[in-house]
Amino acid sequence: MNFPPDACAPATRQGRAARAVWLTGLSGAGKTTLAHALEASLHRDGLRACVLDGDRLRAGLNSDLGFSDADRAESTRRAAHVARLFVDAGVIAIVALISPFRAERAAGRALFAPGDFIEVYVNVPLAVAERRDPKGLYRRARSGALPHFTGIDSPYEPPAHPALELRTDEWDVAGCVDRLRAHLGLGRHGEGMAPPR
């Protein structure tokens, strides 16, 4: 991975420190879409940000892992450590990862200074996630071709007290990004927050 010469310069502007924004939720909830939209928004502000997406991590760093509970926990652990490296380098880390277990997300949080790990629950009903099913994963899981699939035959433990909850079945991408920006102490882009539909 190559960075421009100033890529490790602090991501701060007007005193805003780099943090980890951890997007957790079911497959198809919209985590990756929101992560890249937030990243683009932060880049427009001149802030350093990088998306750590579960699918891309699985293709490389986590390619040795399967879908057992233990492997999912290890995937979360690795992602948290990578996110910490980015934050230490002054880069806002936007993690888009199912990360189904509360204990592993809590262990990830423990790697960061207080306030530097922002847990965001990207929440949609299972029926909505199944209807979206952009990669056909739910269909395969329902047929038995994809065992240990989160939400079907493997549990997802929602955050008990997330810093922010985003209902992507009620708010559009721009509205969700506005809410994320507001939580980060940033102003809104465009027309602002979209009302729930």
C-alpha positions as CSV (number, residue, x, y, z in Angstrom):
1,M,0.0,0.0,0.0
2,N,1.5,3.3,-1.1
3,F,0.7,6.6,0.5
4,P,1.6,10.1,-0.7
5,P,4.4,11.8,1.2
6,D,2.1,13.5,3.6
7,A,-0.4,10.7,4.1
8,C,0.6,10.2,7.7
9,A,0.2,13.8,8.5
10,P,-2.4,14.3,11.3
11,A,-6.0,14.1,10.2
12,T,-6.8,17.0,12.4
13,R,-8.3,20.3,11.3
14,Q,-9.3,22.9,13.9
15,G,-8.3,20.5,16.7
16,R,-10.3,17.4,15.4
17,A,-8.4,14.2,16.2
18,A,-8.4,11.0,14.2
19,R,-10.7,8.3,15.5
20,A,-12.1,4.9,14.5
21,V,-15.6,5.0,13.2
22,W,-16.8,1.3,13.5
23,L,-19.8,0.5,11.4
24,T,-21.4,-2.8,12.5
25,G,-24.5,-4.5,11.2
26,L,-25.9,-7.3,9.1
27,S,-24.8,-8.1,5.6
28,G,-26.7,-5.8,3.3
29,A,-27.3,-3.1,6.0
30,G,-25.4,-0.5,4.0
31,K,-22.1,-0.4,6.0
32,T,-19.8,-0.3,3.0
33,T,-21.9,2.3,1.1
34,L,-21.9,4.6,4.2
35,A,-18.2,4.0,4.8
36,H,-17.2,5.2,1.4
37,A,-19.7,8.1,1.4
38,L,-18.3,9.3,4.7
39,E,-14.8,8.8,3.5
40,A,-15.5,11.0,0.4
41,S,-17.1,13.6,2.6
42,L,-14.1,13.8,4.9
43,H,-11.7,14.0,2.0
44,R,-13.6,17.0,0.6
45,D,-12.9,18.6,4.0
46,G,-9.2,17.9,3.6
47,L,-9.3,15.3,6.3
48,R,-7.3,12.0,6.1
49,A,-9.6,9.0,6.2
50,C,-9.4,5.4,5.0
51,V,-12.1,2.7,4.8
52,L,-11.3,-0.8,6.1
53,D,-14.0,-2.9,4.5
54,G,-14.8,-6.5,5.6
55,D,-14.8,-7.9,2.1
56,R,-11.5,-6.4,1.1
57,L,-9.9,-7.5,4.4
58,R,-11.2,-11.0,3.8
59,A,-9.6,-11.0,0.4
60,G,-6.2,-10.2,1.9
61,L,-5.3,-9.8,5.5
62,N,-8.1,-12.2,6.6
63,S,-7.9,-14.6,3.6
64,D,-6.9,-17.5,6.0
65,L,-10.1,-17.1,8.0
66,G,-13.4,-18.9,7.5
67,F,-16.9,-18.1,8.9
68,S,-16.8,-20.0,12.2
69,D,-17.5,-17.9,15.3
70,A,-13.8,-18.1,16.2
71,D,-12.7,-16.9,12.8
72,R,-15.2,-14.0,12.9
73,A,-13.9,-13.0,16.3
74,E,-10.3,-13.1,14.9
75,S,-11.4,-11.0,11.9
76,T,-12.7,-8.4,14.3
77,R,-9.6,-8.4,16.4
78,R,-7.3,-7.9,13.3
79,A,-9.4,-5.1,11.9
80,A,-9.4,-3.3,15.3
81,H,-5.6,-3.5,15.4
82,V,-5.2,-2.2,11.9
83,A,-7.7,0.6,12.7
84,R,-5.6,1.5,15.7
85,L,-2.5,1.8,13.5
86,F,-4.3,4.2,11.2
87,V,-5.6,6.3,14.1
88,D,-2.1,6.5,15.6
89,A,-0.9,7.8,12.2
90,G,-3.5,10.5,12.3
91,V,-5.9,8.9,9.8
92,I,-9.6,8.5,10.5
93,A,-10.3,4.8,10.2
94,I,-13.8,3.9,8.9
95,V,-14.3,0.2,9.6
96,A,-17.2,-1.5,7.8
97,L,-17.4,-5.0,9.3
98,I,-20.3,-7.2,10.4
99,S,-18.3,-7.9,13.6
100,P,-21.2,-9.8,15.1
101,F,-20.1,-10.3,18.7
102,R,-20.3,-7.7,21.4
103,A,-17.3,-9.1,23.3
104,E,-15.0,-8.7,20.3
105,R,-16.2,-5.2,19.6
106,A,-15.6,-4.3,23.2
107,A,-12.1,-5.8,23.0
108,G,-11.5,-3.6,19.9
109,R,-12.7,-0.5,21.8
110,A,-10.3,-1.3,24.5
111,L,-7.4,-0.7,22.1
112,F,-8.3,3.0,21.8
113,A,-8.2,6.0,24.0
114,P,-11.6,7.0,25.5
115,G,-13.7,8.6,22.8
116,D,-11.5,7.4,19.9
117,F,-13.7,4.3,19.1
118,I,-17.1,5.3,17.8
119,E,-19.4,2.3,17.5
120,V,-22.2,2.9,14.9
121,Y,-25.0,0.4,14.6
122,V,-26.1,0.3,10.9
123,N,-29.5,-1.2,11.7
124,V,-32.1,-2.7,9.2
125,P,-34.6,-5.4,9.8
126,L,-33.4,-8.8,8.6
127,A,-36.2,-8.9,6.1
128,V,-34.9,-5.7,4.5
129,A,-31.3,-7.0,4.4
130,E,-32.5,-10.2,2.7
131,R,-34.5,-8.2,0.2
132,R,-31.5,-6.1,-0.7
133,D,-29.1,-9.1,-0.8
134,P,-26.7,-7.5,-3.3
135,K,-24.3,-10.5,-3.3
136,G,-26.9,-13.2,-3.2
137,L,-25.6,-14.4,0.2
138,Y,-28.9,-14.6,2.0
139,R,-30.3,-16.8,-0.8
140,R,-27.3,-19.1,-0.6
141,A,-27.5,-19.2,3.2
142,R,-31.3,-20.0,3.2
143,S,-30.5,-22.9,0.7
144,G,-27.9,-24.3,3.0
145,A,-25.1,-23.6,0.6
146,L,-23.5,-21.0,2.9
147,P,-23.3,-22.2,6.5
148,H,-22.5,-20.0,9.5
149,F,-24.1,-17.0,7.9
150,T,-24.7,-14.1,10.3
151,G,-28.4,-13.5,10.9
152,I,-29.5,-16.9,9.5
153,D,-27.7,-19.7,11.4
154,S,-25.1,-17.6,13.2
155,P,-26.0,-14.9,15.7
156,Y,-25.6,-11.2,15.4
157,E,-25.4,-9.3,18.7
158,P,-26.6,-5.7,18.2
159,P,-24.7,-3.1,20.2
160,A,-26.4,-2.4,23.6
161,H,-25.3,1.2,23.7
162,P,-24.0,2.4,20.3
163,A,-22.7,5.9,19.9
164,L,-25.0,6.2,17.0
165,E,-27.7,4.1,15.3
166,L,-28.4,4.5,11.6
167,R,-31.6,3.1,10.1
168,T,-30.7,2.8,6.4
169,D,-34.3,1.6,5.7
170,E,-35.6,5.0,6.8
171,W,-32.8,7.4,6.0
172,D,-31.0,7.8,2.7
173,V,-27.2,7.8,2.4
174,A,-26.8,11.6,2.6
175,G,-29.0,11.7,5.7
176,C,-26.9,9.0,7.4
177,V,-23.6,10.7,6.5
178,D,-25.0,14.0,7.9
179,R,-25.7,12.2,11.2
180,L,-22.2,10.7,11.2
181,R,-20.7,14.1,10.5
182,A,-22.7,15.7,13.3
183,H,-21.5,13.0,15.7
184,L,-18.0,13.7,14.7
185,G,-18.5,17.4,15.3
186,L,-18.5,18.4,11.6
187,G,-21.0,20.4,9.6
188,R,-23.3,19.0,7.0
189,H,-22.8,18.9,3.2
190,G,-25.4,19.6,0.6
191,E,-29.0,20.0,1.7
192,G,-28.5,18.5,5.1
193,M,-30.2,15.8,7.0
194,A,-32.9,13.9,5.2
195,P,-36.0,13.3,7.2
196,P,-37.1,9.7,7.9
197,R,-39.3,8.3,5.1
